[in-house]
C-alpha cells in the first residue's frame, strides 16, 4: 500500500493537484468511486480558489476589505444598518417588487 500511496502522490504532483489526507478520504466507508468524486470536487474547488486569488492579485486592486472591517464611525452620513442592507442585497428584492408593482399599475 505504501508503494501505491507513493505513486498516487507522484501523480498528484505531476497533475499539479494539492495533496489530500487519503486516510480521511477512505475512512468513511465510501466506495472507491465516491472517494474519487470527493477528491476531484475538492481539487476543482481548490483550483478555482487559486484562479480567483490569482485574478485578484493581477488586477492590482487595493487591499481586500470586508464589511466587518468597515469603519462605520468614519462615514457618518450612512448608518451601519444601511451598509449591512446593501451588503446582503435585500434591496434587490424590494426594487424588483417595486418595478413589478409600477409596471402592473401602468396597464
N, C-alpha and C positions, 0 to 999 in steps of 0.2 A: 504493500500500500504506500509505503514511503516513496518508492520509485515513481509510482503513479502520481502522487502529490507533487513531486518534483517536476514531472513532465507537465502537469496542469499549470504549475507556477511559471514554467518556461513559456508555455503557450500564452498564458495571460500576459506576460511581459511582452512577448512578440506582437500581440494584438494591441498593445498599449492600453490594457484594461487595468483597473485598480484591483488589488488583492482583496479578497473577502475572507471571512472566517469560515472555512469549509466545514468545520465541526458544527457550527451553528446551522449551516445550510442543510445538513443531513440529519440533524438530531431530532427533528420534529416528526419523524416517521413519514416524510414526504417521499413520493416516488421519484426516481431519477429525473423524469421529465418535468415534474413540478419544481424540483430543485434547480434545474437548468433554467426554467422560466423565471423563477425568482432571481436567479443570478443575472440573467440577461436584462431583466427590468431594472435591477439596481445599477447595472453598468450603463444602461441608457440614461437613467436619471443622473448619474454622475457625469456622463459625457455632456448632457445638456446643461448641467450646472457649471461645468468648466467652460463651455462655449459662452454662456451668459456672462460669466465673470470676465472672460477674455474680451467680449464685445464692450463691456462697461469700461474696462481698462483702456482699450483702444479708442474709445470715444472722447477721451480727455475731459470727461465731465468732472466737476468739482467733487469733493468727498461725498460719499453717500450718507444721507441722513434719514432718519426715520421720524415718524410723528412723535414718538416718545422722546426724541432729542430736541424737539422744537421748543424754543423759548417763548412761552405764551406771555410772559411779562414784558418782553421787548416790544411786541406789536400789540398795542392796547386797543386798536380800532377793531380787532377781531377777537372774539371770545374763544375759549378752549372748546366749548360746545360746538361752535360754528366750524372750527377746524376739524374736529372729530367727525362731524356730519359730512364734511367734504371728503374726508379720508375714507369713510365707509360707503360712500357713493349712494346713500339712501335718497339723495336729492334727485337722482336719475329717475327713480320710480315716480316721484312726485311730479317731475317735469313731464313724463310720459302721460300720466293721468291727466294733467292739465291740458296737454296737447290734444288728447283724445276727447276730452270734455269740450274744448273750444271748437274742434272740428265737427263734433256732433251738434253743437249749438248753432253753427252756421247753416246747417242743412235744413 
